[in-house]
């Protein structure tokens, strides 16, 4: 499923940010705000479409997926 890698990268990035001194590469500087918006909309919608087995594979629960999908588009 396309978009699954975006979800994994986002979750991995959040884990790295919790580590003191960790540095995470920023998004593509050529990506416009509209592209970011549509990527977030698309990947959050795809997150809701994942099966329970797929969610287990990426290490999140159905509740966590719903919380992530409900985040406003302006929140990373």
MDTraj code that builds the backbone (N, CA, C; nanometers):
import mdtraj as md
import numpy as np

residues = "UNK UNK UNK UNK UNK UNK UNK UNK UNK UNK UNK UNK UNK UNK UNK UNK UNK UNK UNK UNK UNK UNK UNK UNK UNK UNK UNK UNK UNK UNK UNK UNK UNK UNK UNK UNK UNK UNK UNK UNK UNK UNK UNK UNK UNK UNK UNK UNK UNK UNK UNK UNK UNK UNK UNK UNK UNK UNK UNK UNK UNK UNK UNK UNK UNK UNK UNK UNK UNK UNK UNK UNK UNK UNK UNK UNK".split()
xyz = np.array([
    [0.0846, -0.1178, 0.0000],
    [0.0000, 0.0000, 0.0000],
    [0.0889, 0.1238, 0.0000],
    [0.0690, 0.2123, -0.0926],
    [0.1468, 0.3353, -0.0939],
    [0.1036, 0.4213, 0.0252],
    [0.1967, 0.4956, 0.0768],
    [0.1666, 0.5769, 0.1940],
    [0.2060, 0.5089, 0.3228],
    [0.2168, 0.3783, 0.3214],
    [0.2562, 0.3066, 0.4417],
    [0.3948, 0.3501, 0.4855],
    [0.4842, 0.3728, 0.3899],
    [0.6187, 0.4157, 0.4260],
    [0.6152, 0.5544, 0.4894],
    [0.5248, 0.6424, 0.4449],
    [0.5115, 0.7747, 0.5061],
    [0.4720, 0.7614, 0.6528],
    [0.3799, 0.6697, 0.6808],
    [0.3360, 0.6484, 0.8183],
    [0.4522, 0.5982, 0.9021],
    [0.5242, 0.5009, 0.8504],
    [0.6390, 0.4472, 0.9234],
    [0.7423, 0.5546, 0.9489],
    [0.7723, 0.6359, 0.8476],
    [0.8719, 0.7409, 0.8642],
    [0.8272, 0.8441, 0.9664],
    [0.7004, 0.8790, 0.9650],
    [0.6489, 0.9755, 1.0613],
    [0.6597, 0.9210, 1.2024],
    [0.6192, 0.7958, 1.2213],
    [0.6277, 0.7352, 1.3538],
    [0.7725, 0.7236, 1.3991],
    [0.8615, 0.6831, 1.3078],
    [1.0021, 0.6704, 1.3410],
    [1.0613, 0.8070, 1.3766],
    [1.0234, 0.9096, 1.3014],
    [1.0718, 1.0446, 1.3286],
    [1.0283, 1.0896, 1.4673],
    [0.9050, 1.0605, 1.5055],
    [0.8566, 1.0982, 1.6380],
    [0.9366, 1.0282, 1.7468],
    [0.9696, 0.9012, 1.7241],
    [1.0510, 0.8283, 1.8214],
    [1.1886, 0.8907, 1.8341],
    [1.2473, 0.9303, 1.7217],
    [1.3802, 0.9913, 1.7251],
    [1.3797, 1.1256, 1.7970],
    [1.2731, 1.2003, 1.7794],
    [1.2657, 1.3313, 1.8433],
    [1.2617, 1.3200, 1.9952],
    [1.2193, 1.2051, 2.0464],
    [1.2149, 1.1841, 2.1906],
    [1.3523, 1.1526, 2.2482],
    [1.4500, 1.1211, 2.1632],
    [1.5850, 1.0884, 2.2084],
    [1.6652, 1.2182, 2.2180],
    [1.7197, 1.2491, 2.3369],
    [1.7995, 1.3711, 2.3513],
    [1.9185, 1.3709, 2.2557],
    [1.9365, 1.4795, 2.1847],
    [2.0499, 1.4936, 2.0941],
    [2.0295, 1.4328, 1.9567],
    [1.9179, 1.3660, 1.9333],
    [1.8931, 1.3038, 1.8027],
    [1.8586, 1.4111, 1.7008],
    [1.9043, 1.3918, 1.5790],
    [1.8748, 1.4848, 1.4708],
    [1.8017, 1.4099, 1.3612],
    [1.6973, 1.4701, 1.3101],
    [1.6169, 1.4088, 1.2055],
    [1.6192, 1.5009, 1.0847],
    [1.6408, 1.4424, 0.9679],
    [1.6428, 1.5217, 0.8445],
    [1.5051, 1.5822, 0.8200],
    [1.5036, 1.7052, 0.7720],
    [1.3760, 1.7715, 0.7439],
    [1.3201, 1.7231, 0.6105],
    [1.1956, 1.7580, 0.5845],
    [1.1286, 1.7212, 0.4600],
    [1.1971, 1.7895, 0.3420],
    [1.1615, 1.7449, 0.2248],
    [1.2141, 1.8008, 0.1011],
    [1.1842, 1.9509, 0.0965],
    [1.2871, 2.0346, 0.0847],
    [1.2625, 2.1803, 0.0833],
    [1.1847, 2.2257, -0.0395],
    [1.1797, 2.1435, -0.1450],
    [1.1061, 2.1789, -0.2652],
    [0.9570, 2.1488, -0.2522],
    [0.9191, 2.0765, -0.1471],
    [0.7787, 2.0409, -0.1287],
    [0.7014, 2.1639, -0.0801],
    [0.6015, 2.2029, -0.1563],
    [0.5236, 2.3215, -0.1198],
    [0.4290, 2.2901, -0.0044],
    [0.3735, 2.3916, 0.0541],
    [0.2772, 2.3719, 0.1625],
    [0.1552, 2.2936, 0.1152],
    [0.1110, 2.3177, -0.0088],
    [-0.0032, 2.2434, -0.0621],
    [0.0311, 2.0961, -0.0793],
    [0.1529, 2.0691, -0.1241],
    [0.1956, 1.9293, -0.1376],
    [0.1993, 1.8616, -0.0010],
    [0.2496, 1.9339, 0.0991],
    [0.2509, 1.8801, 0.2352],
    [0.1083, 1.8527, 0.2827],
    [0.0194, 1.9476, 0.2597],
    [-0.1199, 1.9325, 0.2989],
    [-0.1803, 1.8071, 0.2371],
    [-0.1660, 1.7919, 0.1055],
    [-0.2278, 1.6778, 0.0375],
    [-0.1618, 1.5458, 0.0768],
    [-0.0299, 1.5481, 0.1025],
    [0.0366, 1.4262, 0.1486],
    [-0.0194, 1.3848, 0.2830],
    [-0.0360, 1.4813, 0.3744],
    [-0.0914, 1.4505, 0.5067],
    [-0.2342, 1.3984, 0.4964],
    [-0.3160, 1.4625, 0.4138],
    [-0.4542, 1.4169, 0.3963],
    [-0.4553, 1.2736, 0.3440],
    [-0.3752, 1.2485, 0.2412],
    [-0.3727, 1.1165, 0.1781],
    [-0.3220, 1.0086, 0.2740],
    [-0.2105, 1.0331, 0.3410],
    [-0.1534, 0.9297, 0.4274],
    [-0.2383, 0.9070, 0.5518],
    [-0.3013, 1.0106, 0.6034],
    [-0.3886, 0.9912, 0.7197],
    [-0.5139, 0.9137, 0.6818],
    [-0.5657, 0.9376, 0.5620],
    [-0.6806, 0.8596, 0.5149],
    [-0.6395, 0.7141, 0.4957],
    [-0.5234, 0.6913, 0.4376],
    [-0.4750, 0.5551, 0.4170],
    [-0.4516, 0.4840, 0.5497],
    [-0.4110, 0.5567, 0.6495],
    [-0.3896, 0.4977, 0.7807],
    [-0.5185, 0.4368, 0.8342],
    [-0.6312, 0.5040, 0.8114],
    [-0.7603, 0.4522, 0.8562],
    [-0.8034, 0.3283, 0.7790],
    [-0.7508, 0.3116, 0.6595],
    [-0.7879, 0.1984, 0.5754],
    [-0.7052, 0.0726, 0.6027],
    [-0.6017, 0.0828, 0.6862],
    [-0.5176, -0.0327, 0.7151],
    [-0.5929, -0.1335, 0.8007],
    [-0.5628, -0.2594, 0.7781],
    [-0.6238, -0.3656, 0.8590],
    [-0.5544, -0.3708, 0.9959],
    [-0.6154, -0.4436, 1.0882],
    [-0.5543, -0.4584, 1.2204],
    [-0.4175, -0.5248, 1.2105],
    [-0.4034, -0.6199, 1.1200],
    [-0.2740, -0.6875, 1.1018],
    [-0.1686, -0.5895, 1.0499],
    [-0.2064, -0.5036, 0.9561],
    [-0.1123, -0.4050, 0.9033],
    [-0.0731, -0.3045, 1.0114],
    [-0.1686, -0.2641, 1.0940],
    [-0.1377, -0.1719, 1.2027],
    [-0.0415, -0.2363, 1.3020],
    [-0.0621, -0.3645, 1.3313],
    [0.0302, -0.4357, 1.4200],
    [0.1702, -0.4394, 1.3599],
    [0.1777, -0.4556, 1.2278],
    [0.3076, -0.4595, 1.1599],
    [0.3860, -0.3298, 1.1791],
    [0.3172, -0.2172, 1.1808],
    [0.3877, -0.0902, 1.1982],
    [0.3919, -0.0470, 1.3445],
    [0.3315, -0.1290, 1.4308],
    [0.3461, -0.1064, 1.5742],
    [0.2523, -0.0050, 1.6356],
    [0.1346, 0.0135, 1.5782],
    [0.0381, 0.1050, 1.6396],
    [-0.0974, 0.0368, 1.6526],
    [-0.1767, 0.0874, 1.7442],
    [-0.3104, 0.0313, 1.7664],
    [-0.4121, 0.1038, 1.6783],
    [-0.5310, 0.0492, 1.6709],
    [-0.6396, 0.1121, 1.5956],
    [-0.6690, 0.2503, 1.6544],
    [-0.6684, 0.2613, 1.7872],
    [-0.6948, 0.3893, 1.8536],
    [-0.5882, 0.4933, 1.8175],
    [-0.4608, 0.4522, 1.8159],
    [-0.3536, 0.5444, 1.7776],
    [-0.3704, 0.5895, 1.6329],
    [-0.4119, 0.4977, 1.5464],
    [-0.4345, 0.5314, 1.4057],
    [-0.5469, 0.6345, 1.3927],
    [-0.6540, 0.6159, 1.4696],
    [-0.7650, 0.7113, 1.4655],
    [-0.7204, 0.8487, 1.5155],
    [-0.6432, 0.8507, 1.6231],
    [-0.5945, 0.9785, 1.6761],
    [-0.5063, 1.0505, 1.5743],
    [-0.4185, 0.9761, 1.5093],
    [-0.3312, 1.0356, 1.4077],
    [-0.4126, 1.0872, 1.2901],
    [-0.5114, 1.0112, 1.2467],
    [-0.5928, 1.0500, 1.1312],
    [-0.6789, 1.1730, 1.1603],
    [-0.7141, 1.1945, 1.2856],
    [-0.7994, 1.3084, 1.3210],
    [-0.7204, 1.4369, 1.3439],
    [-0.5890, 1.4299, 1.3420],
    [-0.5080, 1.5498, 1.3625],
    [-0.5342, 1.6501, 1.2510],
    [-0.5362, 1.7782, 1.2832],
    [-0.5561, 1.8802, 1.1799],
    [-0.4411, 1.8770, 1.0771],
    [-0.4693, 1.9169, 0.9543],
    [-0.3697, 1.9106, 0.8496],
    [-0.2464, 1.9953, 0.8775],
    [-0.2590, 2.0984, 0.9586],
    [-0.1451, 2.1851, 0.9849],
    [-0.0516, 2.1280, 1.0914],
    [-0.0918, 2.0197, 1.1571],
    [-0.0070, 1.9566, 1.2565],
    [0.0743, 1.8451, 1.1912],
    [0.2031, 1.8446, 1.2123],
    [0.2901, 1.7400, 1.1551],
    [0.2716, 1.6099, 1.2246],
])
top = md.Topology()
chain = top.add_chain()
for i, resn in enumerate(residues, 1):
    res = top.add_residue(resn, chain, resSeq=i)
    for name in ("N", "CA", "C"):
        top.add_atom(name, md.element.get_by_symbol(name[0]), res)
traj = md.Trajectory(xyz[None], top)
